[in-house]
Amino acid sequence: MSNENKIFGNNKHIADFLDGFLNVSNKPDYAVLITGDWGSGKTHFIKKYLGGDKKIVENWLTDCEKHIVLYVSLFGTKSRADMDSRVLEKLHPILMSKKIKVFTSSFPIIGMIAGASSPVPGGAVVGERIGKDFQCFTEAFRKSLLKEKQEKDFKNLVVVFDDVERADMPLPELLGYLNEYVEHLHVPCILLADENVWKEINESQKIHQKEITGIWGKNEKVDLIVKKSINQTLHSLSSTEEKVVGKKFQIQTSPEEIIESWFPENKNDATIFGDEIYELLKPHKALLKSILEKSPKHNYRAFKQSIEDLKNFIGPNFENIPKSLLTDNELNSLIFADFLCSVYGAKLAMLRNDPFVVAAQKIQMARAFARGAGNIVDDEDDENVKDPFDDAFGKIECISQMSHACDTEKWNAIWEKWLESSIIEKDEVTAAIKDTIWFDRKKQYWTEQLYHWYELSDAEGRLALDSFYESIESKTIFNPDTLIALYYRLYWYASEGVLEESADEFSERMKQYVNDIANEMEYSDLSQWDDNYGRGYDSTYLVYEEKNKAFVEHIRKILTNRKTKQKENEITNIEKTFDPQNPKNVEILCDKISCKFCGLQDFEFEKIDPDVIARIYVSLTNVEDSRKFIDAIKQRFRKQSYSLIEHENFLKKLKTSAEDLKNSYPRPLTTRQFSLYYLAKVAEDYLNILPKLKEERDSLNAWEKDLNKPT
């Protein structure tokens, strides 16, 4: 591809045409219309074409290479007066002075600047009104502009009207205004418009005229007159457009062209996003191109806004995210991909009222809103429904997908806050970045690679082993299942000569480590390490099965002893640690008593001193809490069935403790003191059913004994 082709890519044919259109001595009396979806690169192309070697065009009048360019957006203009005002504002700040406001039209000034030879509409009127002031102004304006670009010829004036389709005025009036530039002033005009909206405007004009027939048609004679008027109007609209627009082009800027222009390999001038974002994103140009290519619409303006949003997210001078946390390109790529896919997806959903928006409006969460297109239904389990966000960006690696590398929930929360309110919690983002395998999780990640150590490269294998020994040295592995999984693999590796120490030396090191962290070790029932483990899952465990079982039992003993001690301490200190005024404390205790989330043996209620139970109960000042406490005891006793017989002495003591405490208070009793009656009654009620339970148990035992007698 030639250098010229590289500059304009798929739009080189447009550039070639404009070379002739703008540089002929006899200016054409028509405008060039360049169309494309909103944000598809129309303005970008014109800036690149007219700006020449200039990287950033800030002032159209002075920054363009060979032409004086008057760039005017027609967005929201409602009349010719609005359009004139836009033109005058763009020409020079002096045009906003009181003296120059007497101009009724921009055409005389444009004509004077461009050196128009043909009659200028309104010129005579202007001359009569302000005479010498007009001449003084145009001369001053020309001199001022010449200071900036002395080599330019004023006859090289080009007018660019952008957002033509977004002018809020009738299309015939708009086209008529533009026609005065090309036909009377012979000023080359380039029109930029969204072709789809342009066509919609054309159609809406026709529909509007047809509706007039229905409104006005009251008899045959009137109908004929209106229809004739409609046909004339439509013919006028069509012919005016053909007269004004002599050539149409569809912009075809590729994602590669856009990204290369935003992030050139050689940075000579100021960059479009600033140096900080340029340096951060330049290594990730392939990622940026990929996001654009995979998106349902190539909306470069929306993507540019998304990058600006990323710039704000990071903050000026890395105010929000310290630069020291953005030094790893792999991590940066995942963060940038997640942010840009989410924000760009949300922007595409908000651009126009199409199904992309309608579907998104059904989703409440901001991240879900970013997914925004296609058929979203209430049934999330329907496998036939595609998630449009995942359909477009699902194969792009993002940080919130890397469950092995970070806490994905943290990242989803960060994106939701930003998408909903543009809020960034600096500490939250810093913590999320640090809690990744590139920072605080690095040792954990590489230690876990020991599970498939033989598949790693030599360098990665060494890193994995070093990470393991560093973790042991710094005492940062507390999960017993992880310790066992590492033990049986590394014991085997040590036996095969992989480690510097022998298998027995390694085993002693691990047992000592477990002893050292006994109080900090996480709890596990170790059920996955029973006798059936490994027989169809991991044969490595079976190579040294007895050694591995011994290590499992060593950990199990530590955990069992610690749990027993913890339960004893909980029972012994329950009165000291319980706060009767804290509703959460009351709820937790009642759940434990009733075994709502645990087994009967996990909280040994019957080992609590009955005097303590009575004092805890009477300390509950809230009536509802007292009822919860009584109900929890009833639920516990109902679950015990025959095992309640074993707690007969406990029930007797509980009844006595409640009665004794009640009787110890001076008269008159308070409602809470009197409520001890109900605690004593619960114990009494279950004592009364014990004889029946004993009878049933004895009968059942006798039946089982008879059943087992030899025949």
N, C-alpha and C positions, 0 to 999 in steps of 0.2 A: 504494500500500500504506500502510495506516495505521501510526502509530507502534507500536501494540500488535502488529500483524502483523509488523512488522520485528523486534520483540524475540523473538517465539517462532516466526515463520515457519510452516513446515509443521506445527508442533506446537501451534498456537494452540488447537486443539480440546481438547488434553490440559490446557492451562492453564485453559481455560474450565471444564472439568469439575472440576478441583482447586479452583477458586475456591468452588464449591458444596460439594464434598466436605469441605473443611477448615473452612468457616466456618458451617456449620449448627449450631444449638444442640444438637440431638440427633445425636450423632455416629453415623455408620453403623457397623454391626457387621460390616464386611467390609474387606478391604484392596484397594488398587489395584495391579495388576501392570503395570509398564512394561517391555516387552521390546525387544530389539534385539541385533544382533551385539555381541560384545565390542569395546569401543572405539567404538561407534557414536554416542555422545553422550548416553547415558541420565543419567549422573551430572552431566554438563555442563548438561543441561536442568534437572534438579532444583535444582542450585546457582543457576542463573539465575532460576528461578521463586521459590524460597524466599528467595534472597539479595536480591531486589529491586534497588535501585540500587547495592548493594555490588558492586564490581568483582571482588574476590577474597574468597571465603569461607574463612577460615582456621580459625575456631572455630564449628562448627555451632551450638552451644548459644547463643552470644551474637551472632553476626554476621548472622543471618537477620532480615529486616525485620519480619515480623509474627508469627513463631512461634518457640518454643523447639524446636529441631530436635535430636533424638538420632539421629546418623548412625552406623550400625554395619555393618561389612563382615563377612559370614558365611563368607568364604573360609577353607576348611580346618577349620571347626568340626566336631567329631566327636560332640557330645552337647549336651543341654540345659544341662549345667553349663558347657560351653565358651561357649555363647551367652550365658548369664547373666554369665559373667566378662567377655565383650566389652562388654556393656551397662553393667555396673558401672564398668569402666575408663573408659568414655566420659563417664559422668555427672560425675565430679569426682575430682581426685587424691586427695582424702581417703578415697575408697572403697577405696584400696589399704592403708589403715591396718589394724593388727592388730584394732582394735575392730570395724571394720565387716565384717571377713572372716567374722564369725559368721553373716552372712545366708546363708541357703541358697537364696535366689531373688531375682531382680531385681524380681519383680512387686510386692511391697509398696512398694518405693521408687518405682517408676514410678507406681503407683496414688496414693501420697501426693502426689507432685509434680504429677500431673495432676489431683488432686482428685477421684479416682474415687468415685462414690457407691455403686456396686455392691460386693458383697463381694469382697475381694481374696484370691486363692488364697494360702494360706500365711500370711495376715495374723495369724491368731490365734496360730499357732506362733511367729512372729517376735515378736509382742507378749509372749508368755510368756518368751521367751529373753532379750530385751534391753530390753524395756520402755522406760524413759525414754531410754536411749541412742539408740534408734531415733527417738524424737520430737525429741531434741536435734539429731541429725544432719540430719533433713529440714528442720527450722527453720533450721539454720545454712546448709544448702545453698541454701534458698530465698532467704535474706537475701544470701548471696554472689552469687547470680545476679541478684538485683534491683539490686545495685550496678551491674551491667553494663547491664541493660536494664530500667529501672524501669517503663516503660510497658507491658511485656508482661504478659499474663494467663497464669498457669500452666496454665489450662485450654486454652491454645493449643499444647499439646505435640503434636509430630508425630514419629513414629518412622520413619526411612528405613532399610530393610534392603537393603544392596547385595550383589552377588555371591551372590544366593540360590541360584543353580544350582550354586555351587561349594562349598556346605556338604557336608562329607564324612560324611553321616549319612543314614539311611533317610528317604525323602520323607514317609511318614506321620508320623514323629516330628517332622520339621521343620514340617510344616503344623500339627500339633497344638500346637506351641510358639507359632507365630504366631497361632493361633486364640485363645489365651488373652489376647493383647493386644487383639484387635479385639472379641471377644465379652464377655470379663469386665471388661477395663479400659476399653473403649470409647475406646481411644487410636487416632487415625487412623494407619494404617500404609501406607507406600508401599514396594512391593517392586520392586527392579530386578534383571532377570535376562536372560541370553542365552536367547532363546526356543528356539533350536536345541538347546542343551544341556539346557534344561528338558524339552523333548520327549524327548530321549535318555534322561534320568533316568526319566521316566515309563515309557518303553518297556522300559528295563533292569529296572525293578521287575517288570513283567509277565513278562519273559523269565525272570527269576530264579525267580518263583513257578512257572512252567511246568516249569523244570528240576527243581524239588522233586518233581513227580509222577514223573518218570523215575527219580530216585534212590530214592524211598521206595516206589514201587509194586511190591510183591512178590506181592500177590494182589488179587483183584477187590474185596474188602471194603475194604481199606486204600486202594485207588485212589479209590474213591467218596468216602471221608472227606476225603482230601487235596484232591480236585477241588472239593469243596464249600467247603473252607477257602480255596482259591485264589479262587473266585468271590466269596466274602465279602470277602476282602482287597482285590481289585480294585475291587469296589463301594465299599468303605470309602475307598480311595485317591481314587477319582473324586469321591465325594460330599464328602469332606473338602476337596479342592481347590476344588470349586464353592462350598462353604460359606465358606472363608477368602477366596478371590479373587472379589470381586464385580464387578470391572471390569478389562478388559485393554486396553492400548494398545500399538501398535507405534511406536517412536520413528522419526521421519523427519527428523532434523536434516540440513540441507544443508551442503555444504562452505563455501558463502558465509556462512552463519550462524556457523559455527565460526570461520572466519578473521576475520570482522568482530568477533567477540567477543574474540578473542585480540589483535587489532591494531585497536582502535577509532580512528576519525579524531581524536577529541578525547581526549587522555590526561589524565584528571583525577586518578586515584589510581595506586597502584603497579600495574605491569603484570605479567602472569602469568609472563613469561620474564625480567623485568628490563629496565631502560631501554636497555641496550646493544643487546640483540637486538631490542627493539622498534624502535629507530631504524634498525637495519640492515635489518630485514625488512619494515617498513611500506611502503616503496616497491615491494615485490615481492609484494603481496597477490594479484595476478592469477596470478603464478607458483605460489604456494602452493595457491590454489584449483584451478589446472590439474592439479597433481600429484595432489591428492585425487580430482578428477573422473575422471582417466584411470586411476587405480589399480583393480585388480580388486575390491578391497574398500575401503569407506570406513571405515577404522579410525582414528578420531580420536585415540584414546589412543596408538596406535602412532606416529601422525604427531606428536603432542605430544612423545613420547619422542624422536623423531628430531630435532625442533627443539632439545630439551634437549641432545641429542648434539652438534648443531652449536654450541651455546653452549659445551660442553666443548671442542670442537675448536678454536674461536677462543681460548678461555681467558678467565679473569676479567681485566678491565681490559686485554683484547687481549694477554694474556701470550704466546700462541702465534703470533698473526699481528698484526703492528703495525697500528694503526689507519690509518696513512698509506698502507698498501697496499690498504685497503678503501674508497677514496673514489670509485671509478668505479662507477656503478650497473649499467652494462652488464656489466662484468667480474664484479661481485658476483653478478648474476643467474645467470651461467653457473656460477660456483663453487657457489653455494647450490643451484642446480638439480641439479648433479652429485652433491653430497653427499646431499641429501635423497632423491633418487630411489634412490640406492644403499642408504642406510641404511634408509629406509622399506621398500623392496623386500625387504631382508634380514629386517626385522622381520615383515613379512607372511608370509614363508616359514617363520619359526620359531614362529608362533603356535599352530598346531594340526597334528595328524598327518593331513594331507590330501595330495592329489597335488602341491600347491604345495611341500610339504616334501620328499616322496619324490623328486621330480625334482631338487630343489636338492641333495639329499644325494649325488647322483651327480657333482656338480661339485666339484672340489678347490679351485680358486681362490676367494677370498672375493668378488671382484667377480662371478664367474660364479654364486656362491651367491646373490647378491642378485637375480639374474635369476629365480630360483626357481620358476616354475609351468609347468604344461602338459607337453607330451610332449617331453622331451629325449632324443635318441638319440645313439649313439656316432658316427654318420656326420654330421660337421659340414657336409659338402658337400651334404646332402640339402636341396634348395630347398623341399620341401614341408613341412618342419618349421619351425614358427614359434618364434622366441625370445620367450618370454612377457614378459621384461623389456623388450625392444625393442617388442613389441606394445603394451605399456602406455605406456612412457615414451619410445619411440624418436623421437617428434616434438617432444619438449621439448629445447630447445637447452642443451647442457651443455659445459663447458670441455674435457672429454676428447674431444669430437667435433670440436673446432676445430683441425684440423691446420694451417690457414693462420695461426692466431693464437697457437699455443703448441706446446710439445713434449708431445704427448698421452701419450707413454709415461711421462713424469714424473708426470702426474696419475693415471694408472691405478695406478702404484706407490704413490702416496700413499693412494688409496682402499683398495687391498688391505691395506695395513698397518693402517689404521684399522678396517676391517671384521673383520680377523682378530684383532687384539690391542688395539685402541683406542690405538695408538701414533701419535704425531705427531712427526716430526723437524722442529723449527722452521726450521732452516737450509734443509732440503729444500723445505719449503712456500714459504718466502720466495724461494728461487731460482726455483721454478716460477712464482710470480706475477710476478716481475720479468722472466722470460723469456717475456713475452707482448707482444702488439701495443699494450697499454696502458702498457707501460713500455719495457724495453730493445729490444723489436722494433718499436717504433712507427715509427721512421724506415724500417726495412726494409719494413714493411707498406705504408706510404704510397708509398715509392719504387716498389714493385712495382705499385701502381695506375696507374703511367705506361703500363703495357702496354695499358690501355684508358682512357687519359686523357680522350678525347673523350666518354666516357659519364659523367664525374664532374660534379658541380655546380661552379660557379665557385670556391666556397670550398674544396671538396675538391681541385680541380685545382691551386689555388695551394699547398695543403698538400703535395700530392704532389711538385710541383716543388721546393718549399723543402726537403723531406725528402731529395730526391736531392742537391741542392747541399750540404746539411749533411753527408751521407754522404761525398761526395767530399772536402769540406774536412777532415773528421775521419778520412778514410782507413779506412772500415769495410766497403767492398765488395771482396771478394777472389776471388769466383768469376768466372772468365773468361767463362763462358757467359752469366752475368747481365750482365756489362759489355758484351758484344757485343749482347745483346738490347736493352739500354737505349740503346746507341750508335745502332743503325740507326733506332730510333723517334725519338729525340731529334734526330738529325741531320735527319730529315725535318721534325720540328716546327720546328726552327730555320730551315730553308729556307722554311717557311710563315709565319714571323714570330711564332711562339709564344714563343720565348726572347728575352731581351734581347740576347744575343750572336748573331753570325752563325753560319752552319753551319760555316764554316772555322775560326772562333774556337773553337767548341765542339769540333771535331775535334782541334785542337791541345791543348786542355785535357785531353781524354780520353787522348791519346797520352802526354802528360806524366804524367798520373795513373798509367797503366799502368807507365811507367818507374819511378815513385817506389815502387810496391809490388811491383816485379819479384821480390824475394826472398820476399815474404809471400804472393804469389798462389797460390791453390790450383791443383792440376794438373788438366788436362783434355786429352783427345786432340783436342778440337774437331771431332770427326767429324760432328757435326750441321750444321756450317757448310760442308759441301762444295758442289760446284757445283750439286747438285740441290736444295739447300735452298731453300725458299720458293716453288718453282714450283707447288705445289699447297697451300701451307700459309699463307703470309703474303706477300701481294704487296707490302707496304710495303718489305720487304727489297730487292726488285728495283728500286724507284724510283731508288735511288742504289747500284746493285749494285757498281760498281767501287770506290766509296769504302768500302763496307762490307767488301768482300773485302780491301782494303788494311789496314783496321783488324784484321781477323781474322788476316792474315798477320803483322802487327806483333806481336800477342800470341803467335802460334804460334812466331815466331822467339825471343822472350824465353823461352818455356817450353822450347823445344828446347835452347837454349844453357844454360839453368839445369839441365836434366836431364842434359845431357852433362857439365857440370861436377860435378854431384852424383855421377854414376857414376864419374867419374875420382877424385873425392875418396874415394868409398867404397872403390875398389880400392886407392888409395894408402895409405889409413889403416886398412885392414881389420885388420891385426895389432894396431894400437893400440886399436881400438874393440872387438875381440872378447874375450869373457871365457869361457875354456874351462871354468870351474867353474859357469857358469850354464846349466842345461839349456835354458832358453828361447832363449838366444843360440845354442846349438848347433843347436837345431831350426830356427831362422830361417835360419841360414847353410846348413844342409843343404837346406832347401826352395828357397833361391835357386840353389844349385849344380845341383840336379836339375830346376830350372824347374817346380816343382810348381804354383805360382800365377802364373807369368810366362813370357815368351818368352825364347828363348836370348839375344836381344840386350839384354834388360832387366838382366841381370847378366852382365857379360863376364868370366867366370871365367878364360878363357885369357889375359887381360891381367894377371892377378896374377903377381907374381914367384914362380916355382916354389920358390925357397928359402923364401919366406914361407909357401907352402902346406905345405911339409914341416914347418916349425916349428909351424904351427897344428895340424897333424895329431898330432905327437908330444906336444903340450901337453894333448891330451885324455886325462885320467887315467881316465875311465870307459870300460870295454871296449865297452859298448853304443854309446856315442857314437862310438868309433873305427869300429865297423861301419857306423853310419849315414853317416859321412863317406865311407867307401869306396863304399858303395852309391849315395850321391848322385852321385859322380863317374861311376860306371858308367852310371847312368840318363841322365846328361847326354850322355855319349859315344854311347850307343845312339841317342839322339834326333837326333844330328847327321848320321848317314848320310854322304853324300859330302862334306859340308862339314868333316868331321873331317880330311880330307886336308890342308886349309889349316892345321891346327894340328899338323902333324908335328913342327916344331921345338919347339913347346911341350911335346909328349909326351916328346921326347928330353931336354929340359931338366928336366922333372919327374922322369923316371927317374933322371937323374944327381944331382939335388938330394937325392932321397930316399936314394940310395946313399951319397953323400958325407956327409950328416948322420949316417947310421947308422954309417959308418966312423970318424967323428970322435970318437965316444964311447969312453972307456976301457973295457977289458974287466974284469969280465964285464958284458954288456949287461942292462938291465932289460927287462921284457916290453914296455913302451911303446917303448923305443928299438929293440928288435928288430922291432916291428910296422911300422917303416918299410920293411921288406922287402915287405910287401903293397902299400904305396903304389907302390913302384917296379915291382912286378909288374903292377899295373893298367895303368900307362903302357906297360910292355913288351908286355902282351897286345894292346893296341889298336894299338901300332906294328906288331905282327906281322900284323894284318889289313889294314893300309894297302895293301900290294901288291895284294891281292885287290880292295879297293875301287877302287883306281886302274884295274885291268883292267876291272872292271864299268863304271866311269864312261867309260872310253875306248871301250868297245864300244857303250855307249848313245849317245855323241856321234857315233860313226861311223854308227850306224843312223839317227839323226835327220838326219845330213848326206845319207845316201843317199835318205831319204824326201823331202827337200826338193829333190832334183835335178830339173830340168825334164825332162819326158818327151819 
